[in-house]
Amino acid sequence: MKTTISSNFDDSIKEMLVYVFENKKELSPAINIVNEKLNKVIEKNIFLNFSGKFLETMTFPLESGVKIVAVGLGDYNEFNLHKLRQASAKGYLASPKKSENKTLMAVFDFIDGFCKNETIEAILLGMGMSAYKYDKYISEKKENEIENIVFLTTENENNLKSGIKKAEVLNSAMDYTKDMVFEPAQNMTPDKVSKMAFMLSEQYGIDCKIYNKEELKKMNFNAFLAVGQGSVQEPKFIHLTYKSDNPKKKIALIGKGITFDSGGLDIKPPQSMLTMKTDMTGCATVLGVMKAICELKPDIELHCLSALCENMPSGSSYKVGDILITKSGKTIEVDNTDAEGRLTLADALTYADDIGADEVIDIATLTGAVIVALGNNITGIMGNNQEQINSFKETADKTGENVWQLPIYDDMMENLKSDIADMKNTGPRYAGSSVAGRFLQNYTKSKKWLHIDIAGTAYTDKPYKEIPKGATGVMLRSLVNYLIK
């Protein structure tokens, strides 16, 4: 959606969204413009008939053909930007979206104490996130969706430009990531994803390396290659690099890239396999992050990495009991072929060591155990540097994404003990997310390493706040905000 700022009422716009507090109904400057132009409709009708309770909506059709959707912000004293973002999503969804010029006018006055750019960013993110839909394979597509947002305000447009740009960049990056996650695995193969990474590099003029199977063999990516050896799809490893003229820090960002996870020979039950095209959400996220970073151009050096393959059962599949010699030289006894993501990440983390990054972050749909621990709306985070963990959690909280730190202890290695190798790839049933994190810790030398487990939050089977059903784009906003702050 394209956003413009206006201080003038446009008679051609027939759809409007007006924000109303529950306990502070007053004709602030922008709302007063609408009130005067539309025969006192705000004070005579909306303020009298609409409560303003948080997320309540009501539509007021006028004889002139204008339809005003009022959305409640709740108690003025409890206002925050997270509520504003959610209310914007709810109001957008309640709007008829049938105007000929496909334009919605949003009417909201800025509130003292809240950054104006962050305020308009919250509004546009809420609208953009709720507007997302994946209809590529639906024959009869809905028409007349909103394409333009006119923000009616008395504020100077120059004071809002950075917030508008950031919201548009983040919405575009999230749509890009969600499109990848929704795309069927028959099309989103390792080769296809690597081509998309190359297209990003061409679009933004950044460095791109794509390693094929033979090159990966020479580089000793043995654990990663073992996971992919049961599939007819060739594994790929991608390395994208963005570098500003004067980078203040260097970060390696790794995304799990299993483009379909059947479980391998330890095959998943059918119900558990339904959404396994989403097992490359980590990779889709880091590509979306790179897209946003290239648009926002912060003073950093960012390396985005992903080991891409399918985990499939066949006569050539890796087997339980196999011993894998990882890129690092450490050996792993395969205890379960469905604990494959950590094997690909092990080699990717070792590769990241050679970059010499100040920080290493990996994001992965790694463990079902994180869903047992935290449910479907909270992302698990863990790592080896408390300062880094605290900083990321602070960013995620401000962004409006729920995270919770899970522990990693050295004695968890007992759960991974093998009699014939350095470790197994799985342990007992309990504390599965933390044990997986402890497994990964063996493969990074970084003193600042953060692991993000999005197995429960990458995909939702029902809407949650401003997020529609399906791929969520979770942690993309938090990662971008963390990288640029």
C-alpha positions as CSV (number, residue, x, y, z in Angstrom):
1,M,0.0,0.0,0.0
2,K,1.2,3.5,-0.9
3,T,0.9,6.2,1.8
4,T,0.4,9.9,1.4
5,I,0.0,12.7,4.0
6,S,-2.7,15.4,3.6
7,S,-4.0,18.2,5.7
8,N,-7.0,18.6,3.4
9,F,-10.2,16.6,3.3
10,D,-10.6,14.8,-0.1
11,D,-14.2,14.5,-1.2
12,S,-13.4,11.7,-3.6
13,I,-12.4,9.3,-0.8
14,K,-15.4,7.4,0.3
15,E,-13.9,5.2,3.0
16,M,-12.5,6.6,6.2
17,L,-11.1,5.1,9.4
18,V,-11.5,7.2,12.6
19,Y,-9.8,6.3,15.9
20,V,-11.8,6.9,19.1
21,F,-10.8,6.7,22.7
22,E,-13.2,5.2,25.3
23,N,-12.9,8.0,27.8
24,K,-11.5,11.0,25.9
25,K,-13.8,12.0,23.0
26,E,-12.7,15.3,21.8
27,L,-12.5,17.1,18.5
28,S,-8.7,17.1,18.0
29,P,-7.4,18.9,14.9
30,A,-7.6,16.1,12.3
31,I,-10.9,14.7,13.6
32,N,-12.3,18.2,13.6
33,I,-11.5,18.6,9.9
34,V,-13.7,15.5,9.2
35,N,-16.4,16.7,11.6
36,E,-16.7,20.1,9.9
37,K,-16.7,18.7,6.3
38,L,-19.3,16.0,7.1
39,N,-22.0,18.0,8.9
40,K,-20.8,17.4,12.5
41,V,-21.0,13.6,12.0
42,I,-18.3,13.0,14.6
43,E,-19.8,14.9,17.5
44,K,-23.5,14.2,16.6
45,N,-23.2,10.6,15.7
46,I,-20.0,8.7,16.3
47,F,-19.2,10.2,19.8
48,L,-22.7,9.5,20.9
49,N,-23.2,6.0,19.5
50,F,-19.8,4.5,19.7
51,S,-18.2,3.4,23.0
52,G,-14.5,3.4,21.9
53,K,-13.7,0.2,23.7
54,F,-10.5,-1.4,22.6
55,L,-10.8,-3.1,19.2
56,E,-14.6,-2.4,19.0
57,T,-15.6,-1.3,15.5
58,M,-18.7,0.3,14.0
59,T,-19.5,1.4,10.5
60,F,-21.4,4.7,9.9
61,P,-22.7,5.0,6.3
62,L,-23.6,8.6,5.2
63,E,-26.0,9.8,2.6
64,S,-23.1,11.2,0.6
65,G,-21.8,7.7,0.1
66,V,-19.0,8.0,2.6
67,K,-18.6,5.1,5.0
68,I,-16.8,5.9,8.2
69,V,-15.4,3.0,10.3
70,A,-14.8,3.9,13.9
71,V,-12.3,1.8,15.8
72,G,-11.8,1.8,19.6
73,L,-8.5,2.6,21.2
74,G,-9.8,1.9,24.7
75,D,-8.7,3.9,27.8
76,Y,-6.6,6.9,26.9
77,N,-4.4,6.4,29.9
78,E,-3.5,2.9,28.8
79,F,-2.7,3.8,25.2
80,N,0.4,2.4,23.6
81,L,1.7,1.8,20.1
82,H,1.0,-1.9,20.3
83,K,-2.7,-1.2,20.9
84,L,-2.6,1.3,18.1
85,R,-1.1,-1.3,15.7
86,Q,-3.8,-3.8,16.6
87,A,-6.6,-1.3,16.3
88,S,-5.3,-0.2,12.9
89,A,-5.4,-3.9,11.8
90,K,-8.9,-4.3,13.2
91,G,-10.1,-1.1,11.6
92,Y,-8.6,-1.9,8.3
93,L,-10.3,-5.3,8.2
94,A,-13.7,-3.7,9.1
95,S,-13.5,-1.2,6.3
96,P,-15.7,-2.1,3.3
97,K,-12.8,-1.8,0.8
98,K,-15.1,-1.3,-2.1
99,S,-14.2,2.3,-3.1
100,E,-13.6,2.9,-6.8
101,N,-10.2,4.6,-6.2
102,K,-9.1,1.9,-3.8
103,T,-8.2,4.5,-1.2
104,L,-8.8,4.6,2.6
105,M,-8.4,7.8,4.6
106,A,-7.1,7.3,8.1
107,V,-7.8,10.0,10.7
108,F,-5.7,10.0,13.9
109,D,-4.1,12.8,15.9
110,F,-0.6,12.3,17.3
111,I,-0.4,12.0,21.1
112,D,2.1,13.9,23.2
113,G,4.9,11.6,24.5
114,F,4.9,9.3,21.6
115,C,7.3,9.5,18.7
116,K,5.5,10.7,15.6
117,N,7.4,8.4,13.2
118,E,6.9,5.4,15.5
119,T,3.2,6.2,15.7
120,I,2.6,6.3,12.0
121,E,4.8,3.2,11.6
122,A,2.6,1.4,14.0
123,I,-0.6,2.4,12.1
124,L,0.8,1.4,8.7
125,L,2.3,-1.9,10.0
126,G,-1.1,-2.9,11.5
127,M,-2.9,-2.2,8.3
128,G,-0.2,-3.8,6.1
129,M,0.1,-7.0,8.2
130,S,-3.7,-7.5,8.4
131,A,-4.1,-6.9,4.7
132,Y,-1.7,-9.7,3.7
133,K,-3.2,-12.6,1.8
134,Y,-1.8,-15.4,-0.3
135,D,-4.1,-16.0,-3.2
136,K,-1.7,-17.0,-5.9
137,Y,-3.4,-20.3,-6.6
138,I,-7.0,-19.1,-6.1
139,S,-8.8,-18.7,-9.5
140,E,-11.3,-16.0,-8.4
141,K,-9.5,-13.3,-6.6
142,K,-11.1,-10.5,-4.6
143,E,-11.0,-7.1,-6.3
144,N,-11.2,-3.6,-5.0
145,E,-8.8,-4.0,-2.1
146,I,-7.3,-0.9,-0.6
147,E,-4.1,0.2,-2.4
148,N,-3.6,3.7,-1.1
149,I,-3.7,5.2,2.5
150,V,-4.2,8.9,2.8
151,F,-3.2,9.9,6.3
152,L,-5.2,13.0,7.3
153,T,-3.2,15.1,9.8
154,T,-2.1,18.6,10.6
155,E,1.4,17.4,11.1
156,N,4.2,18.4,8.7
157,E,4.8,15.6,6.2
158,N,8.6,16.0,6.5
159,N,8.3,14.9,10.1
160,L,6.7,11.6,9.2
161,K,8.8,10.4,6.2
162,S,11.1,8.0,8.0
163,G,8.2,6.3,9.8
164,I,6.3,5.8,6.6
165,K,9.3,4.5,4.7
166,K,10.2,2.1,7.5
167,A,6.6,0.7,7.7
168,E,6.5,0.3,3.9
169,V,9.9,-1.5,3.9
170,L,8.9,-3.8,6.7
171,N,5.5,-4.6,5.2
172,S,7.2,-5.4,1.9
173,A,9.8,-7.6,3.5
174,M,7.2,-9.5,5.6
175,D,5.1,-10.1,2.5
176,Y,8.2,-11.4,0.7
177,T,9.0,-13.8,3.5
178,K,5.4,-15.0,3.9
179,D,5.1,-15.6,0.1
180,M,8.1,-17.9,0.3
181,V,6.7,-19.8,3.3
182,F,3.3,-20.2,1.7
183,E,4.7,-21.4,-1.6
184,P,4.3,-25.2,-2.1
185,A,7.5,-27.2,-1.6
186,Q,7.2,-28.5,-5.2
187,N,8.2,-25.0,-6.3
188,M,10.2,-23.6,-3.3
189,T,13.1,-26.0,-3.8
190,P,16.7,-25.4,-2.7
191,D,17.5,-24.3,-6.3
192,K,14.6,-21.9,-6.4
193,V,15.4,-20.3,-3.1
194,S,19.1,-19.9,-4.1
195,K,17.9,-18.2,-7.3
196,M,15.7,-15.8,-5.2
197,A,18.8,-15.0,-3.1
198,F,20.7,-14.2,-6.3
199,M,17.9,-12.0,-7.5
200,L,18.1,-10.1,-4.3
201,S,21.8,-9.6,-4.8
202,E,21.2,-8.3,-8.4
203,Q,18.4,-6.0,-7.2
204,Y,20.4,-4.4,-4.5
205,G,23.9,-4.7,-5.7
206,I,25.2,-6.9,-2.9
207,D,27.6,-9.9,-2.9
208,C,26.1,-13.4,-3.3
209,K,27.8,-16.8,-3.2
210,I,25.9,-19.9,-3.9
211,Y,27.6,-23.2,-3.3
212,N,26.6,-26.4,-5.0
213,K,26.8,-30.0,-3.8
214,E,30.3,-30.7,-5.2
215,E,31.7,-27.5,-3.7
216,L,30.1,-28.3,-0.3
217,K,31.7,-31.7,-0.3
218,K,35.1,-30.1,-0.7
219,M,34.2,-27.7,2.1
220,N,33.3,-30.6,4.4
221,F,29.6,-29.7,4.9
222,N,29.1,-33.4,5.7
223,A,26.3,-33.1,8.3
224,F,24.3,-30.8,6.0
225,L,24.8,-33.0,3.0
226,A,23.8,-36.1,4.9
227,V,20.4,-34.5,5.6
228,G,19.8,-33.8,1.9
229,Q,21.1,-37.0,0.4
230,G,17.7,-38.7,0.4
231,S,16.2,-36.1,-2.0
232,V,16.4,-35.7,-5.7
233,Q,16.7,-31.9,-5.1
234,E,20.4,-30.8,-5.0
235,P,21.4,-29.0,-1.7
236,K,22.5,-25.4,-1.9
237,F,24.3,-23.1,0.5
238,I,23.7,-19.3,0.1
239,H,25.8,-16.5,1.5
240,L,24.6,-12.9,0.9
241,T,26.6,-9.9,2.1
242,Y,25.5,-6.3,2.7
243,K,28.2,-3.9,3.7
244,S,27.8,-0.1,4.3
245,D,30.6,2.3,3.7
246,N,31.4,2.6,7.4
247,P,30.0,-0.5,9.2
248,K,29.8,-0.2,13.0
249,K,29.3,-3.9,13.6
250,K,29.5,-7.2,11.7
251,I,26.7,-9.8,12.1
252,A,26.2,-13.3,10.7
253,L,22.5,-14.2,10.5
254,I,21.7,-17.9,9.8
255,G,18.3,-19.2,8.7
256,K,17.3,-22.9,8.7
257,G,16.5,-23.9,5.2
258,I,14.8,-27.3,5.1
259,T,12.5,-26.7,2.1
260,F,10.4,-29.8,3.0
261,D,10.8,-32.0,6.1
262,S,9.3,-35.4,5.9
263,G,11.3,-36.5,8.9
264,G,13.5,-38.7,6.7
265,L,13.5,-42.4,7.6
266,D,12.1,-41.5,11.0
267,I,9.1,-40.3,9.0
268,K,6.6,-37.9,10.5
269,P,2.9,-38.9,10.8
270,P,0.7,-37.4,8.1
271,Q,-0.8,-34.7,10.3
272,S,2.6,-33.5,11.4
273,M,3.7,-33.2,7.8
274,L,1.0,-30.9,6.6
275,T,2.9,-27.7,7.2
276,M,6.4,-28.9,6.7
277,K,6.9,-26.7,3.6
278,T,7.3,-24.0,6.3
279,D,10.5,-25.6,7.7
280,M,12.5,-23.1,5.6
281,T,10.9,-20.2,7.5
282,G,14.3,-19.3,9.0
283,C,15.8,-18.9,5.6
284,A,12.8,-17.0,4.3
285,T,13.1,-14.7,7.3
286,V,16.8,-13.9,6.8
287,L,16.2,-13.2,3.1
288,G,13.4,-10.8,4.2
289,V,15.6,-9.2,6.7
290,M,18.3,-8.7,4.0
291,K,15.7,-7.1,1.7
292,A,14.7,-4.7,4.5
293,I,18.3,-3.9,5.4
294,C,19.2,-3.1,1.8
295,E,16.3,-0.6,1.7
296,L,17.1,1.0,5.1
297,K,20.9,1.1,4.6
298,P,22.1,1.0,8.2
299,D,25.9,1.3,9.0
300,I,26.5,-2.5,9.5
301,E,27.9,-5.4,7.7
302,L,25.4,-8.3,7.5
303,H,26.1,-11.8,6.3
304,C,22.9,-13.9,5.6
305,L,23.5,-17.6,5.4
306,S,21.3,-20.7,4.8
307,A,21.9,-24.4,4.1
308,L,19.1,-25.4,1.8
309,C,17.9,-29.0,1.3
310,E,15.0,-31.4,1.6
311,N,14.8,-34.1,4.3
312,M,13.3,-37.1,2.4
313,P,13.1,-40.9,2.8
314,S,14.7,-43.0,0.1
315,G,17.2,-45.6,-0.6
316,S,20.0,-43.0,-0.3
317,S,18.7,-41.4,2.9
318,Y,21.0,-41.0,5.9
319,K,20.1,-43.5,8.6
320,V,19.8,-43.8,12.3
321,G,23.2,-44.9,13.7
322,D,25.2,-43.2,11.0
323,I,28.2,-41.2,12.2
324,L,28.6,-37.8,10.6
325,I,31.9,-35.9,10.6
326,T,30.8,-32.2,10.7
327,K,32.6,-29.3,9.1
328,S,34.1,-28.5,12.5
329,G,35.6,-32.0,12.8
330,K,33.3,-33.0,15.6
331,T,31.4,-36.3,15.1
332,I,27.6,-36.9,15.5
333,E,25.8,-40.2,15.9
334,V,22.4,-39.9,14.2
335,D,19.8,-40.8,16.9
336,N,16.8,-39.5,14.9
337,T,16.7,-38.4,11.2
338,D,13.9,-36.0,12.1
339,A,16.3,-33.9,14.2
340,E,17.8,-32.7,11.0
341,G,17.8,-28.9,11.3
342,R,20.4,-28.8,13.9
343,L,22.7,-30.9,11.7
344,T,22.5,-28.3,8.9
345,L,22.9,-25.5,11.3
346,A,26.0,-27.1,12.8
347,D,27.9,-26.8,9.6
348,A,26.4,-23.3,8.9
349,L,27.6,-22.1,12.3
350,T,31.1,-23.4,11.7
351,Y,31.1,-21.6,8.3
352,A,30.1,-18.4,10.1
353,D,33.1,-18.6,12.4
354,D,35.3,-17.8,9.4
355,I,33.5,-14.6,8.8
356,G,34.7,-13.2,12.1
357,A,31.4,-11.6,13.0
358,D,30.9,-9.6,16.2
359,E,27.6,-11.5,16.7
360,V,26.1,-14.7,15.3
361,I,22.3,-15.2,15.3
362,D,20.5,-18.2,14.0
363,I,16.7,-18.5,13.5
364,A,15.0,-21.9,13.0
365,T,11.8,-23.8,13.2
366,L,13.8,-26.2,15.3
367,T,11.9,-28.1,18.0
368,G,8.4,-29.2,18.8
369,A,9.4,-28.9,22.4
370,V,9.4,-25.1,22.2
371,I,5.6,-25.3,21.4
372,V,5.1,-27.5,24.5
373,A,7.0,-25.0,26.6
374,L,5.7,-21.7,25.2
375,G,2.7,-22.3,23.0
376,N,2.1,-20.9,19.6
377,N,2.5,-17.2,20.3
378,I,5.8,-17.0,22.1
379,T,9.2,-17.4,20.5
380,G,12.0,-19.1,22.5
381,I,15.4,-17.5,22.6
382,M,18.7,-18.6,24.2
383,G,22.4,-18.1,23.8
384,N,25.8,-17.7,25.4
385,N,25.8,-13.9,26.1
386,Q,23.3,-12.5,28.5
387,E,23.9,-8.9,27.3
388,Q,23.0,-9.9,23.7
389,I,20.0,-11.8,24.9
390,N,18.7,-8.9,27.0
391,S,19.3,-6.4,24.1
392,F,17.3,-8.6,21.7
393,K,14.5,-9.2,24.2
394,E,14.2,-5.5,24.8
395,T,14.0,-4.9,21.0
396,A,11.4,-7.6,20.6
397,D,9.3,-6.3,23.4
398,K,9.3,-2.8,21.9
399,T,8.5,-4.3,18.5
400,G,5.5,-6.2,19.9
401,E,6.8,-9.7,19.4
402,N,6.6,-12.1,22.3
403,V,9.9,-13.8,23.3
404,W,11.0,-15.8,26.3
405,Q,14.5,-16.8,27.3
406,L,15.1,-20.6,27.8
407,P,18.1,-21.8,29.7
408,I,21.2,-23.5,28.4
409,Y,23.5,-25.4,30.8
410,D,26.8,-27.2,30.2
411,D,25.6,-30.3,31.9
412,M,22.9,-30.7,29.2
413,M,25.6,-32.3,27.1
414,E,25.0,-35.4,29.2
415,N,21.7,-35.7,27.4
416,L,23.6,-35.8,24.1
417,K,26.2,-38.4,25.1
418,S,27.2,-41.1,22.6
419,D,29.3,-44.2,23.2
420,I,30.8,-44.1,19.7
421,A,30.8,-40.4,18.7
422,D,31.3,-37.0,20.2
423,M,27.6,-36.6,20.6
424,K,24.1,-37.7,19.4
425,N,21.8,-35.3,17.6
426,T,19.0,-35.8,20.1
427,G,18.6,-36.5,23.8
428,P,15.8,-37.6,26.1
429,R,12.3,-36.2,25.8
430,Y,12.5,-33.4,28.4
431,A,13.9,-29.8,27.9
432,G,14.2,-30.5,24.2
433,S,14.5,-26.9,23.1
434,S,17.3,-26.1,25.5
435,V,19.2,-29.4,24.7
436,A,19.0,-28.5,21.0
437,G,20.4,-25.1,21.8
438,R,23.2,-26.7,23.8
439,F,23.9,-29.0,20.8
440,L,24.2,-26.0,18.5
441,Q,26.5,-24.2,20.9
442,N,29.2,-26.8,20.2
443,Y,29.5,-25.5,16.7
444,T,30.1,-21.8,17.2
445,K,33.2,-20.0,18.6
446,S,31.4,-16.7,18.8
447,K,31.2,-15.1,22.2
448,K,27.9,-13.5,21.2
449,W,25.6,-16.2,19.8
450,L,21.8,-16.0,19.9
451,H,19.5,-18.9,18.9
452,I,15.9,-18.1,18.0
453,D,13.4,-21.1,17.9
454,I,10.3,-20.1,15.9
455,A,8.8,-23.6,15.6
456,G,5.7,-22.5,17.4
457,T,5.3,-19.0,16.0
458,A,6.3,-19.3,12.3
459,Y,2.8,-20.4,11.3
460,T,-0.6,-19.9,13.0
461,D,-3.8,-21.9,12.3
462,K,-5.9,-18.9,13.3
463,P,-5.5,-15.1,13.3
464,Y,-3.6,-13.6,16.3
465,K,-3.8,-9.9,17.0
466,E,-2.8,-8.2,13.7
467,I,-1.5,-11.4,12.1
468,P,-3.8,-13.3,9.7
469,K,-3.9,-17.1,9.6
470,G,-0.9,-18.8,8.1
471,A,2.7,-17.7,7.7
472,T,3.4,-15.0,10.3
473,G,6.7,-13.4,9.3
474,V,7.6,-13.7,13.0
475,M,10.9,-12.1,14.2
476,L,11.6,-10.3,11.0
477,R,10.6,-6.9,12.5
478,S,12.5,-7.6,15.7
479,L,15.6,-8.7,13.8
480,V,15.6,-5.6,11.6
481,N,15.1,-3.3,14.6
482,Y,17.8,-5.1,16.5
483,L,20.3,-4.8,13.6
484,I,19.7,-1.1,13.0
485,K,19.5,0.2,16.5
